[in-house]
Amino acid sequence: MMMKRIVRISMLLGLGCVVPLSPFLRAQTVHQLPFASSQNTVELTVANESTVPLTRLAIHLSSAPSWVLVAQPKQSLALLKPRQELPVLFSFSVDKSAPVNKEERLVFTISTEEGEQRIKEIRIVVTPPERIELFPNYPNPFNPTTTLSYQLPMPAKVTLKVFNLLGQEVATLIDEEQRAGYHQSTWSAAHAASGVYVAQLVATTVDGAHWTMRRAMVLLR
């Protein structure tokens, strides 16, 4: 199932008034975004509270973490009549490299033709992945390096090792405590012989939950 989230926010405009940033931040909700999700939407409702029409409004995402991938960061409204409200939609994806359980901010700036600006900050946090997974290495077959990636739903002690088909350990890539989220490691097999190898991921949480996952890899010289 494709995960997505819709965030609806209001922005108010009025000629001749200056609205500081701080009132926008009071009692603001922290919006949760699914891990590695796509087709997320921020819906900004732009409202003209004045009795004068506003033309050529520019709305853009002026600041965001690098893992927020926005389809169209700049948009515009040709006309906003007095007392009128119009929605502006921003669609975005969350890259799997996003840190989980860490609060970040999206900053939207709206500018009028007369040079006035309003700023809206949206607090967001990415939730952990729902399950542990060891992804296929890439490239595969490979020579001489390949990248192994995996995701953790919670912090865990992780070991990532490579074995040959005789069950002999060839390399230890990871042996440490790691946070929830996406991780990757590169294996350099410069001194290994051609053949099939097995990557084994073992993760153990503080409460004793234990997972073991394996993936076959082909070193082809």
N, C-alpha and C positions, 0 to 999 in steps of 0.2 A: 504494500500500500504506500502511495506517495504521500509523504508528510508535508504539511504546509501550515502557515499561520497567517491570519488576517489581523492587523492592528489598526484600529480606528482612532484618529486623533483630530481635535478641532483646533483651528487657528483663526483668531479674530483680527480684523484690520479696521483701522479708522484713521482718517486723515487728521493731521495736526496733533496726534498724541504719541508719546514715546512710552513704549512698554519695555521695562527692563527684563533681563533674562530670568532673574531669580523667581518671580511669581510663577513661571511655568514649571518650576521644579518642585513646588510644594505638594506633598502627598501624592507624588506621581507613581503610577504603577510600574513595576518591573515586568516587562513582557517576556515570556518564555518562548524560545524558538527551538523547534526540534533539531536534533543533531543531523548535520549533512542534509538538510531539507531544501526543497526547491519550491518554486511558485508561491513563496511568501509574499504578502501584500501589506504595505502601509497605505491606509486610506486617510488622507488629510482633508478635512472639511474646512475650506477657506471661506470665511464670512466677512462681508463688508458691512460694518456697523454704522457707517456714515450715511449721509444723505446725498453723497456725490458719487457718481459712477467711477470705478477704477478700471483703467485700461492697461494692457500690456504688463500683466503681472508675471514675474519670473519666479519659479519655485524650483529649488534644487537641493539635493543632498550634499551639504557642504563639508560634512565630516562623517567618516564611518571607518570601522576597522577594515583592514585589508581583506579579511575573509568574507566580508559582505559583498556579494557580486550583484550589482544593480544593472538591470537591463537598460534603463534610461534615467540617468541621474538628474537631468535637467528637463523641466517641463514649463508650460506657460498657460496663462489664461488671457484670452484677448479682451474680455470684458467681464466685469463683475458689477452688476447693477446695485443700487442702494438697497440695503437690507437683504441682499441675495447671498445664498450659500451654494458653493459648488464643490464637488469632490475632486481630488487629485490623487491618482493612484501611482504608487511606486512598487514595482515587482522586483524581487531579489531572491537569491539563493544563498545558503550558508555553506561555505566550503568546509570540507571535513577536517581541515587543519585548525578550525576555530577552537580556542580553549573553552572547556565546559565549566559551568558553575562560576563563571567570572563575569561580573557586571561590566557592560560596555555601553556606549551611547551612540545614537544616530542623531546628527544635528541637521535640521532642515532650515534653510533661509529663504524667505520670500521677500522680493523687492518690488516696489511700485515704480511706475514711470517717473514719479517725482523724486525718487531716490530714497524713500523711506524703506526701512527693513524691519522684519520681524524674525525672530529665531525661535525654533521649537526643538527641544531635546527629548528624545525618547530613550528610556533606559531599557536595555535588553540583556538577556542572559541565555546562553545555549545550554540545553539540557543534555545529559550524557546519552550515549547510544543505548539502545534497549538490550543489546546482547553482545557478548564477546564474539569476535570473528577474526580469523587469520585469512587474509586475502591471498589470491594467487600471486606468486612473485612475478616481477616484470623487469626485463624481458624473460621469456621462457619459451624455448631454450635460450641459453645465455653463454657469453664468453667475453671476459672472464668475470664480470660483476653482474649482480642482480639485486633488486630491491625488494625487501619483504615488508609488508605493512599489515597493521592489525588495529583493532579498536577494543577498548575496555569500558564496560559500563560503570565501573567503580575503581578506586585505587587498589592496586594489587602488587604483590611481589611477582616479578616476571622473569622468566628465563626463556631465551630464544636460542636454540641450538640447531646445528646441522649434523646429520648422521649419514653414513653411507648405507648401502643395502645389507651390509653385514651387521648393522646395529652399532657400529663404532662411531664414537663422537669425532667429528671433523673440525668443528669450530663452535665457540660460544660467542654469540653476537650481543646478547643482553643478559644481565644478571643483576637486577636492581629493583627497588620500589619505583613504581610509576603511577602517575595520575590517571584518572579516567579520561577517555578521549582517544584521539587518533595518534598512532606512533608508526615509525618506520625505521628500518635499519638496512644497510647495504652489506652484502657478503662479497668479498673479493676472493675468488677461487683460483688465483693465479698459480698456486702450487698444487692444485688438486687435479686428479686425472679425469678424463671425460667419463660421463656416466650419469646415473640417476642418483639423486640425493634427496633426503627428507628433512624439511624444516619442521621443528617441533616447538610449539609455543606452550608453556606451562604458566598459568596464572593462579595465584593463591591470595585470597583476601584475608583481612584481619580476623574475620569471623569464621574462617576455615573453609569457605567455599573454594572449590578447586576445579580448574578446567585444563584439559589437554587437547590441543588441536595440532594437526599435521598437514603438510602440503608437500607433494612430490615436485622436484625440480630437475631439469635436465641441463647438465653442463656439456656443451657440444663444441669441440675444438676443430 
